[in-house]
Amino acid sequence: MEFLPYIAPIGVGLAYALLMSLIREPHRRRVNALMIAGAGAAYLSGGGMGGWEFAFTGLVTYVAFRGLDSWRWIGVGWLLHTVWDVVHHLKGHPIIPFAHSSSMGCAICDPVIALWCFGGGRTPRELLRRTRLRERTA
């Protein structure tokens, strides 16, 4: 079961995308912009990076604002959060103070969400339809 801490975050990222797919557009994109804004502030109350926590929150807030109109910006926000998760993991200041590997788990989960965002935040049905269209034209 040593692989579970690495596999479970991938499942969390997939579950996130699946659950978010239940929200209709354009609200889905806007809700995800709000989610990345919130994630950008996740370390503020004890992340251990001092003033850099505020700088990072400001950066992600800007990215989230741009994400109100762009899935790509939301994807960028999740990748920025991935980097911040790795920094916190290496520094020993996890996102959940009593769960030492929580920042690493978040760093594994976030790129899964980012990939979904870079793909346009599509529902499973939309992804299947797009795949079938490609098969027909090939």
Sine and cosine of phi, psi and omega as CSV:
sin_phi,cos_phi,sin_psi,cos_psi,sin_omega,cos_omega
0.00,0.00,0.23,0.97,0.00,-1.00
-0.93,0.37,-0.36,0.93,-0.01,-1.00
-0.99,0.11,-0.25,0.97,-0.06,-1.00
-0.84,0.54,-0.66,0.75,0.02,-1.00
-0.89,0.46,-0.29,0.96,0.00,-1.00
-0.99,-0.15,-0.48,0.88,-0.02,-1.00
-1.00,0.08,-0.66,0.75,-0.04,-1.00
-0.83,0.55,-0.68,0.73,0.02,-1.00
-0.89,0.46,-0.51,0.86,0.07,-1.00
-0.91,0.42,-0.68,0.73,0.06,-1.00
-0.89,0.46,-0.61,0.79,0.03,-1.00
-0.90,0.43,-0.68,0.73,0.03,-1.00
-0.88,0.47,-0.67,0.75,0.04,-1.00
-0.92,0.40,-0.65,0.76,0.03,-1.00
-0.90,0.43,-0.64,0.77,0.05,-1.00
-0.85,0.53,-0.77,0.64,-0.01,-1.00
-0.88,0.47,-0.67,0.75,0.00,-1.00
-0.90,0.44,-0.72,0.69,0.01,-1.00
-0.92,0.40,-0.64,0.77,0.03,-1.00
-0.91,0.41,-0.43,0.90,0.02,-1.00
-0.91,0.41,-0.28,0.96,0.03,-1.00
-0.96,0.28,-0.29,0.96,0.01,-1.00
-1.00,0.03,0.74,-0.67,-0.01,-1.00
-0.97,0.26,0.49,-0.87,0.12,-0.99
-0.96,0.27,0.49,-0.87,0.02,1.00
-0.99,0.10,0.03,1.00,-0.03,-1.00
-0.90,0.44,-0.55,0.84,-0.01,-1.00
-0.86,0.51,-0.71,0.70,-0.01,-1.00
-0.91,0.42,-0.68,0.73,-0.03,-1.00
-0.92,0.40,-0.65,0.76,0.05,-1.00
-0.89,0.45,-0.64,0.77,0.02,-1.00
-0.93,0.37,-0.54,0.84,0.11,-0.99
-0.89,0.45,-0.66,0.75,0.05,-1.00
-0.91,0.42,-0.62,0.79,0.00,-1.00
-0.89,0.45,-0.67,0.74,0.00,-1.00
-0.94,0.33,-0.52,0.85,0.08,-1.00
-0.89,0.46,-0.69,0.73,0.04,-1.00
-0.91,0.41,-0.65,0.76,0.02,-1.00
-0.89,0.45,-0.54,0.84,0.02,-1.00
-0.91,0.42,-0.40,0.92,-0.01,-1.00
-0.98,-0.19,0.09,1.00,-0.12,-0.99
-0.88,0.48,-0.50,0.86,-0.06,-1.00
-1.00,-0.08,-0.01,1.00,-0.12,-0.99
-0.85,0.53,-0.59,0.81,-0.11,-0.99
-1.00,-0.07,0.74,0.67,0.10,-1.00
0.74,-0.67,0.39,0.92,-0.02,-1.00
-0.94,0.33,-0.32,0.95,0.10,-1.00
0.99,0.10,0.20,0.98,-0.02,-1.00
-0.95,-0.32,0.24,0.97,0.07,-1.00
0.87,0.50,-0.68,-0.74,-0.03,-1.00
-0.90,0.44,-0.35,0.94,0.03,-1.00
-0.90,0.44,-0.44,0.90,0.05,-1.00
-0.88,0.48,-0.66,0.76,0.02,-1.00
-0.94,0.35,-0.65,0.76,0.02,-1.00
-0.88,0.47,-0.70,0.71,0.01,-1.00
-0.89,0.45,-0.68,0.73,0.02,-1.00
-0.87,0.48,-0.65,0.76,0.05,-1.00
-0.89,0.45,-0.69,0.73,0.02,-1.00
-0.88,0.47,-0.74,0.67,-0.03,-1.00
-0.93,0.36,-0.52,0.85,0.08,-1.00
-0.89,0.46,-0.68,0.73,0.06,-1.00
-0.88,0.47,-0.72,0.70,0.01,-1.00
-0.88,0.47,-0.66,0.75,0.03,-1.00
-0.90,0.44,-0.64,0.77,0.05,-1.00
-0.87,0.50,-0.71,0.71,0.05,-1.00
-0.90,0.43,-0.51,0.86,0.01,-1.00
-0.94,0.35,-0.27,0.96,0.06,-1.00
-0.85,0.52,-0.44,0.90,0.00,-1.00
-0.88,-0.48,0.10,0.99,-0.11,-0.99
-0.46,-0.89,0.86,-0.52,0.08,-1.00
-0.90,0.44,-0.54,0.84,-0.01,-1.00
-0.87,0.48,-0.67,0.74,0.02,-1.00
-0.90,0.43,-0.59,0.81,0.04,-1.00
-0.91,0.42,-0.67,0.74,0.07,-1.00
-0.86,0.51,-0.67,0.74,0.06,-1.00
-0.86,0.50,-0.67,0.74,0.02,-1.00
-0.86,0.51,-0.68,0.74,0.01,-1.00
-0.92,0.39,-0.56,0.83,0.05,-1.00
-0.94,0.33,-0.61,0.79,0.10,-1.00
-0.87,0.49,-0.66,0.75,0.02,-1.00
-0.91,0.42,-0.55,0.83,0.07,-1.00
-0.86,0.51,-0.74,0.68,0.01,-1.00
-0.88,0.48,-0.68,0.73,0.00,-1.00
-0.91,0.43,-0.60,0.80,0.07,-1.00
-0.88,0.47,-0.70,0.72,-0.01,-1.00
-0.90,0.44,-0.69,0.73,0.03,-1.00
-0.85,0.53,-0.71,0.70,-0.01,-1.00
-0.92,0.38,-0.60,0.80,0.03,-1.00
-0.89,0.45,-0.73,0.68,-0.02,-1.00
-0.91,0.41,-0.56,0.83,0.00,-1.00
-0.98,0.20,-0.29,0.96,0.00,-1.00
1.00,0.07,0.45,0.89,0.03,-1.00
-0.85,-0.53,0.98,0.19,-0.08,-1.00
-0.93,0.37,0.36,-0.93,-0.01,-1.00
-0.89,0.45,-0.57,0.82,0.11,-0.99
-0.93,-0.36,0.95,-0.31,-0.16,-0.99
-0.80,0.60,-0.55,0.83,-0.04,-1.00
-1.00,-0.03,0.03,1.00,0.03,-1.00
-0.86,-0.51,1.00,-0.10,-0.14,-0.99
-0.81,0.59,-0.62,0.79,-0.08,-1.00
-1.00,-0.08,0.21,0.98,-0.08,-1.00
-0.91,0.42,-0.58,0.81,0.03,-1.00
-0.93,0.36,-0.60,0.80,0.05,-1.00
-0.92,0.38,-0.64,0.77,0.07,-1.00
-0.87,0.48,-0.66,0.75,0.04,-1.00
-0.90,0.43,-0.62,0.78,0.01,-1.00
-0.92,0.39,-0.41,0.91,0.07,-1.00
-0.99,0.11,-0.62,0.79,-0.03,-1.00
-0.94,0.35,-0.70,0.72,-0.13,-0.99
-0.85,0.52,-0.67,0.74,0.02,-1.00
-0.91,0.42,-0.46,0.89,0.08,-1.00
-0.89,0.45,-0.71,0.70,0.03,-1.00
-0.91,0.42,-0.65,0.76,0.01,-1.00
-0.87,0.49,-0.68,0.73,0.02,-1.00
-0.87,0.49,-0.67,0.74,0.05,-1.00
-0.87,0.49,-0.67,0.74,0.01,-1.00
-0.91,0.41,-0.69,0.72,0.03,-1.00
-0.89,0.46,-0.42,0.91,0.08,-1.00
-0.99,0.12,0.09,1.00,0.05,-1.00
1.00,-0.07,0.17,0.98,0.03,-1.00
0.86,0.51,0.63,0.78,-0.08,-1.00
-0.97,0.24,0.43,-0.90,0.10,-1.00
-0.97,0.23,0.31,-0.95,0.07,-1.00
-0.83,0.55,-0.62,0.78,0.02,-1.00
-0.89,0.46,-0.69,0.72,0.01,-1.00
-0.91,0.42,-0.61,0.79,0.03,-1.00
-0.91,0.42,-0.67,0.74,0.04,-1.00
-0.90,0.43,-0.68,0.73,0.01,-1.00
-0.87,0.49,-0.67,0.74,0.00,-1.00
-0.91,0.42,-0.65,0.76,0.02,-1.00
-0.90,0.44,-0.69,0.72,0.01,-1.00
-0.90,0.44,-0.62,0.78,0.05,-1.00
-0.88,0.47,-0.68,0.74,0.03,-1.00
-0.89,0.45,-0.64,0.77,0.00,-1.00
-0.90,0.43,-0.61,0.79,0.00,-1.00
-0.93,0.36,-0.59,0.81,-0.05,-1.00
-1.00,0.06,-0.18,0.98,-0.03,-1.00
-0.99,0.12,0.00,0.00,0.00,0.00
